Amino acid sequence: MSSQTDAAAGAHGGFQGNIPPVEPLLTEVIATLSLAAHAYLTEGEGSESDRASAEVAIDVAIAAFERVKERLRPEERLAITQMLTETRMTFVRKRGM
């Protein structure tokens, strides 16, 4: 493979011409961040919750959702809205304890 071909392949981020739409990528990122926030809020044996990390995960998930929500189907938008609302409510309840 020539260096010119290597550079062209690298420009597509390794997708080799099959660049996926951004919406499914971001919905997966949003779901992952929401799950991470719940994990950060969980107190285990001998460990405390990490509210600061949960807050960052929630804020980034919300920002990503706000950026992409108009491009989602209504049922996807509703599902993500419900997931983020529940995540925020869990955070608020934990913060109040």
C-alpha positions as CSV (number, residue, x, y, z in Angstrom):
1,M,0.0,0.0,0.0
2,S,1.4,3.4,-0.9
3,S,1.7,6.2,1.6
4,Q,-0.9,8.1,-0.5
5,T,-3.4,5.3,-0.1
6,D,-2.6,5.1,3.6
7,A,-3.3,8.8,4.0
8,A,-6.6,8.5,2.1
9,A,-7.7,5.5,4.3
10,G,-6.8,7.5,7.4
11,A,-8.9,10.5,6.3
12,H,-12.0,8.3,6.6
13,G,-11.2,7.2,10.1
14,G,-10.8,3.6,9.1
15,F,-14.3,3.3,7.7
16,Q,-12.9,2.6,4.2
17,G,-15.6,4.6,2.4
18,N,-18.5,3.3,4.4
19,I,-19.0,6.2,6.8
20,P,-22.1,5.6,8.9
21,P,-24.7,8.2,9.6
22,V,-24.0,10.3,12.7
23,E,-27.4,9.7,14.3
24,P,-26.9,6.1,15.3
25,L,-23.4,6.8,16.5
26,L,-24.6,9.6,18.8
27,T,-27.6,7.8,20.1
28,E,-25.2,5.0,21.2
29,V,-22.9,7.5,22.8
30,I,-25.8,9.1,24.6
31,A,-27.1,5.8,25.9
32,T,-23.6,4.8,27.0
33,L,-23.1,8.1,28.9
34,S,-26.5,7.7,30.5
35,L,-25.6,4.2,31.7
36,A,-22.2,5.4,32.9
37,A,-24.0,8.2,34.9
38,H,-26.1,5.5,36.6
39,A,-23.0,3.5,37.4
40,Y,-21.2,6.5,38.8
41,L,-24.2,7.1,41.1
42,T,-24.3,3.6,42.4
43,E,-22.8,3.0,45.8
44,G,-21.1,-0.4,46.2
45,E,-19.5,-2.2,49.1
46,G,-17.0,0.2,50.5
47,S,-17.3,2.7,47.6
48,E,-19.1,5.9,47.3
49,S,-20.8,7.3,44.3
50,D,-18.9,9.7,42.0
51,R,-21.4,12.5,41.5
52,A,-19.0,14.8,39.7
53,S,-18.3,12.1,37.0
54,A,-22.1,11.4,36.8
55,E,-22.8,15.1,36.3
56,V,-20.2,15.3,33.4
57,A,-21.6,12.2,31.7
58,I,-25.1,13.6,32.0
59,D,-24.1,17.1,30.7
60,V,-22.3,15.6,27.7
61,A,-25.1,13.2,26.9
62,I,-27.6,16.1,27.0
63,A,-25.4,18.3,24.8
64,A,-25.0,15.5,22.2
65,F,-28.8,14.9,22.3
66,E,-29.6,18.6,21.8
67,R,-27.3,18.7,18.8
68,V,-28.8,15.7,17.0
69,K,-32.4,15.5,18.3
70,E,-34.0,17.2,15.2
71,R,-32.5,14.5,13.0
72,L,-34.0,11.6,14.9
73,R,-37.3,9.8,14.3
74,P,-40.0,10.9,16.8
75,E,-39.9,7.5,18.6
76,E,-36.1,7.7,19.0
77,R,-36.3,11.3,20.3
78,L,-39.0,10.2,22.8
79,A,-37.0,7.2,24.1
80,I,-33.8,9.2,24.5
81,T,-35.7,12.1,26.2
82,Q,-37.2,9.6,28.7
83,M,-33.9,8.0,29.3
84,L,-32.1,11.3,30.0
85,T,-35.0,12.6,32.2
86,E,-34.8,9.4,34.3
87,T,-31.0,9.8,34.5
88,R,-31.3,13.4,35.6
89,M,-33.9,12.6,38.2
90,T,-31.7,9.8,39.6
91,F,-28.9,12.4,39.9
92,V,-31.1,14.9,41.6
93,R,-32.3,12.3,44.1
94,K,-28.8,11.2,44.9
95,R,-27.6,14.8,45.2
96,G,-30.3,15.5,47.7
97,M,-29.2,12.6,50.0
